[in-house]
Amino acid sequence: MTSKEIDLEFSKNFSEKLAEAKSVILGTEGMVRLISHYDPDGMSSAAIMAKALTRAGKKFHITLTSKLGAPFMEEVKKEKFDLVIFTDMGSGLIETLETFERNVVVVDHHAPQKEGSKPVVHLNPHLFGFDGAREACGATMSFFLAVTLSDENWDLAPLALAGAVGDRQNLGGFSGYNDQLVAAAVNRELIKREKVLDLRGQTIMDSLLNHPEPYFKGLNGDKKAIKKFLKAMGLDETAAIKELDDEKKRHLASTLSLHLLKQGASTEAINQLVTNRYWLYDRHMYVDELVPLLNACGRRKKYSLGLALALGSKEAMEEARKVHGKHISWIMDTMGDLEKNQPDQLDNIQYIHVRESTYSGVMAGLGTLYLFDKSKPVIGIFSGDDKSHISARATRSLVEKGLDLGAACKNASEQVGGTGGGHNIASGAKVPSKKEKKFLTLLDKVVGEQLAS
């Protein structure tokens, strides 16, 4: 990788730390344990490292997981692997990892507990002067390590892009290392960038009927309402979006933008309606078509299928499309419910309850972008028998006003015997179910203090 393509030396010690991680990986003769998060960023990160390790002649065992709880970490600590690599997770447990009696490489972008020392090599953008919530994700960081191992791994750039899009770091346009990565991948003809209307289906009817994003209140999922809308626009419901002439595309874009504005969608959602789409030459599809498939596999707990898809299996692609159908159906039904039932309100936060634990973040995110009050973060909650699973989402404007959901969730959850943390714009927590209301009260207070300051 050349500095002309991506500048890895603008911040202190970054290139040195990449070189250190490379030395540790190439110097490992035995089996490698690879552990990653289960979302699109985590799956992309794991696939990048799996490809890089294979090309380096290393044998490995992969696990995708939603959390690094104490029992799981104790099991990993006892295992006989020579090297453990964490991708898209691990930065919050550096002190625990320092007790491991073997080398550990952490490739993450979440708020770090500390920098770390031997045996831990810690690659996290926050440690090198750039924003892990905006400028680089787990897959971006994994890609940097992969191309440090070998220039052959440049063909994994599309997976890094999938991770960044999966973590919504493209909203408002890419910045930082993500932006450099896209420019370099375009230059190498690994991806193609197109400025288009962000409708995901083959036709307008398909987009509005079967896709929850972008979400137009009163239209998505309602075939009768969509037919009426298209008739008023003078558009054929069977026409492919690509076949519309420029004038019709502009008219459609302006009408849909106005619709989003009237329904109170966020600035990010409105600005995203006409956006860059990225064609992946190796996959013969857009990255925003791959990411929902990865997301569906993760949310439906089909981790092996998602990893196989990320690694490029054609058989996995077909099966993932079936899983995606169930995933989308669940989201569309729930979005319809959220249109009719507004969130519960506290002074500084608003919250919703969802029926499945893996969807609390999805629904909080979509509610934030398309449906709810933009002056407060949205908290998605799944109330289990013992634990309540919390996902918090906000707009960039709230972050600019001082909101840090990662710090807020950590503060409030620890006060009720739980755990929490994450990014300023997106975070999560797990708290005892019986302490859920107290947690929300504390979170409301912390958020209010942040915004007031």
HUNORLIN-V478769 format. One record per residue. RES is the residue in three letters. BURIAL is b if it has 9 or more other ideal C-beta (glycine too) atoms within 8 Angstrom, else e. Layout:
((RES BURIAL) (RES BURIAL))
//
This chain:
((MET b) (THR e) (SER e) (LYS e) (GLU b) (ILE b) (ASP e) (LEU b) (GLU e) (PHE e) (SER e) (LYS e) (ASN e) (PHE b) (SER e) (GLU e) (LYS b) (LEU b) (ALA b) (GLU b) (ALA b) (LYS b) (SER e) (VAL b) (ILE b) (LEU e) (GLY e) (THR b) (GLU e) (GLY e) (MET b) (VAL b) (ARG b) (LEU b) (ILE b) (SER b) (HIS b) (TYR b) (ASP b) (PRO b) (ASP b) (GLY b) (MET b) (SER b) (SER b) (ALA b) (ALA b) (ILE b) (MET b) (ALA b) (LYS b) (ALA b) (LEU b) (THR e) (ARG b) (ALA b) (GLY e) (LYS b) (LYS e) (PHE b) (HIS e) (ILE b) (THR e) (LEU b) (THR b) (SER e) (LYS e) (LEU b) (GLY e) (ALA e) (PRO e) (PHE b) (MET b) (GLU e) (GLU e) (VAL b) (LYS e) (LYS e) (GLU e) (LYS e) (PHE b) (ASP b) (LEU b) (VAL b) (ILE b) (PHE b) (THR b) (ASP b) (MET b) (GLY b) (SER b) (GLY b) (LEU b) (ILE b) (GLU e) (THR e) (LEU b) (GLU b) (THR e) (PHE b) (GLU e) (ARG b) (ASN b) (VAL b) (VAL b) (VAL b) (VAL b) (ASP b) (HIS b) (HIS b) (ALA b) (PRO b) (GLN e) (LYS e) (GLU e) (GLY b) (SER e) (LYS e) (PRO b) (VAL b) (VAL b) (HIS b) (LEU b) (ASN b) (PRO b) (HIS b) (LEU e) (PHE b) (GLY e) (PHE b) (ASP b) (GLY b) (ALA b) (ARG e) (GLU b) (ALA b) (CYS b) (GLY b) (ALA b) (THR b) (MET b) (SER b) (PHE b) (PHE b) (LEU b) (ALA b) (VAL b) (THR b) (LEU b) (SER b) (ASP e) (GLU e) (ASN b) (TRP b) (ASP e) (LEU b) (ALA b) (PRO b) (LEU b) (ALA b) (LEU b) (ALA b) (GLY b) (ALA b) (VAL b) (GLY b) (ASP b) (ARG e) (GLN b) (ASN b) (LEU e) (GLY e) (GLY e) (PHE b) (SER e) (GLY b) (TYR b) (ASN b) (ASP b) (GLN b) (LEU b) (VAL b) (ALA b) (ALA b) (ALA b) (VAL b) (ASN e) (ARG e) (GLU e) (LEU b) (ILE b) (LYS e) (ARG b) (GLU e) (LYS e) (VAL e) (LEU b) (ASP b) (LEU b) (ARG b) (GLY b) (GLN e) (THR b) (ILE b) (MET b) (ASP b) (SER b) (LEU b) (LEU b) (ASN e) (HIS b) (PRO b) (GLU e) (PRO b) (TYR b) (PHE b) (LYS b) (GLY e) (LEU b) (ASN b) (GLY b) (ASP e) (LYS e) (LYS e) (ALA b) (ILE b) (LYS b) (LYS e) (PHE b) (LEU b) (LYS e) (ALA e) (MET b) (GLY e) (LEU b) (ASP e) (GLU b) (THR e) (ALA b) (ALA e) (ILE b) (LYS e) (GLU e) (LEU b) (ASP e) (ASP e) (GLU e) (LYS b) (LYS b) (ARG e) (HIS b) (LEU b) (ALA b) (SER e) (THR b) (LEU b) (SER b) (LEU e) (HIS b) (LEU b) (LEU b) (LYS e) (GLN b) (GLY e) (ALA b) (SER b) (THR e) (GLU b) (ALA b) (ILE b) (ASN b) (GLN b) (LEU b) (VAL b) (THR b) (ASN b) (ARG b) (TYR b) (TRP b) (LEU b) (TYR b) (ASP e) (ARG e) (HIS e) (MET e) (TYR b) (VAL b) (ASP b) (GLU b) (LEU b) (VAL b) (PRO b) (LEU b) (LEU b) (ASN b) (ALA b) (CYS b) (GLY b) (ARG b) (ARG b) (LYS e) (LYS b) (TYR b) (SER e) (LEU b) (GLY b) (LEU b) (ALA b) (LEU b) (ALA b) (LEU b) (GLY e) (SER e) (LYS e) (GLU e) (ALA b) (MET b) (GLU e) (GLU b) (ALA b) (ARG b) (LYS e) (VAL b) (HIS b) (GLY e) (LYS b) (HIS b) (ILE b) (SER e) (TRP b) (ILE b) (MET b) (ASP e) (THR b) (MET b) (GLY b) (ASP e) (LEU b) (GLU b) (LYS e) (ASN e) (GLN e) (PRO b) (ASP e) (GLN e) (LEU b) (ASP e) (ASN b) (ILE b) (GLN b) (TYR b) (ILE b) (HIS e) (VAL b) (ARG e) (GLU e) (SER e) (THR b) (TYR b) (SER b) (GLY b) (VAL b) (MET b) (ALA b) (GLY b) (LEU b) (GLY b) (THR b) (LEU b) (TYR b) (LEU b) (PHE b) (ASP e) (LYS b) (SER e) (LYS b) (PRO b) (VAL b) (ILE b) (GLY b) (ILE b) (PHE b) (SER e) (GLY b) (ASP e) (ASP e) (LYS b) (SER b) (HIS b) (ILE b) (SER b) (ALA b) (ARG b) (ALA b) (THR b) (ARG b) (SER e) (LEU b) (VAL b) (GLU e) (LYS e) (GLY e) (LEU b) (ASP b) (LEU b) (GLY b) (ALA b) (ALA b) (CYS b) (LYS b) (ASN b) (ALA b) (SER b) (GLU b) (GLN e) (VAL b) (GLY e) (GLY b) (THR e) (GLY b) (GLY b) (GLY b) (HIS b) (ASN b) (ILE b) (ALA b) (SER b) (GLY b) (ALA b) (LYS b) (VAL b) (PRO b) (SER b) (LYS e) (LYS b) (GLU b) (LYS e) (LYS b) (PHE b) (LEU b) (THR b) (LEU b) (LEU b) (ASP b) (LYS b) (VAL b) (VAL b) (GLY b) (GLU e) (GLN b) (LEU b) (ALA e) (SER e))
//
